[in-house]
């Protein structure tokens, strides 16, 4: 397997045809791995009011919807060999994409900080009793590993690490945990044996499930741009992420523990110790993906900076934040992600697949791209505001709302965007007819 020689120059420009080497299997492996994580288990535990059948149904539905959106966002990148931030340019404009870059960086640094914190704490739990390494030293150790991954680049990580090793032991560990939890689900989470649960909030739970794949939408094309065939990349992404997202949300529901640190102790206590080690190993590639995409995002504004320097900067920043910022309000963090990226990508996908019908010239992302698109930003604002108002993080949230936040915010964004575009088109036609 030959890897691109210009690995040091990965940026926002389209990659060359010879560098498009990833197959459908590679994307199945990659997105299976990125769908795994201790934070996913924690997110699943917030679906705590349901019995197992309710939970399983909403998790499957949410994982399928979210993974389809993920695959469609990635397909824009694989169609044109471009990274995620560039895929947003035709919809929001070049200057508009700069604001989206800032929002994405905040999200990615937040995830990286969360994950380095979890990694360091998990390593401390795993080695407790035979190694006395402080939390901050573990954060430095993992920071060094992440920098090594980042310098190696995504292709080597996928082909040499995930494909050959990491993802397969993760699937094995997930099966072991599921069997154990299913056999003793009443012991871990007694609510699951209550089949007469009338408090189940389907759409509220759906928001929490969809939030996880939504969080990957702003970076999926950073990796799917390396696809040999766009269709295979879509299928591999959809199948891989939907499977592991479902598995680990179900594990979170069965375990029924919200606090991430308590989850670490539970896995160490209830399961075989090596499973925690496996999850630690797999969590590293999640941090790498966030750090690498942070570099790609900033290169949207400063393309001349070598991405390897940015990888080092963002890794150091995340390690520092992991040592000074406590993890709390994780559920609110997920909902804020949904509020920002659900309407954002509803607009991007509508623009590409409905208005442009899946066809766009490469110049539309670069030289011929508009500077700013008011229709997209106004619709994005309306959609995000809708999400905030009706979600649980809003001070005026009403528990009796039955549609959740994701579907209404995306629908309003799409309707608003299409309506404004229709009006703009009509006005332009009228002006042209008057000139004639």
Secondary structure by P-SEA (a helix, b strand, c coil): cccccccccccccccccccccccaaaaaaaaaaaaccaaaaaaaaccccccaaaaaaaaaaaaaaaaaaaaaaaaaaaaccccccccccccccaaaaaaaaaaaaaaaaaaaaaaaaaaaaaaaaaacccccccaaaaaaaaaaaaaaaaaacaaaaaacccccccaaaaaaaaaaaaaaaaaccccccccccccccccccaaaaaaaaaaaaaaacccccccccccccaaaaaaaaaaaaaaaaaaaaaaaaaaccccaaaaaaaaaccccaaaaaaaaaaaaaaaaaaaaaaaaaaaaccccccaaaaaaaaaaaaaaaaacccccaaaaaaaaaaaccaaaaaaaaaaacccccccccccccccccccccaaaaaaaaaaaaaaaaacccccccccccccccaaaaaaaaaaaaaaaaaaaaaaaaaaaaaac
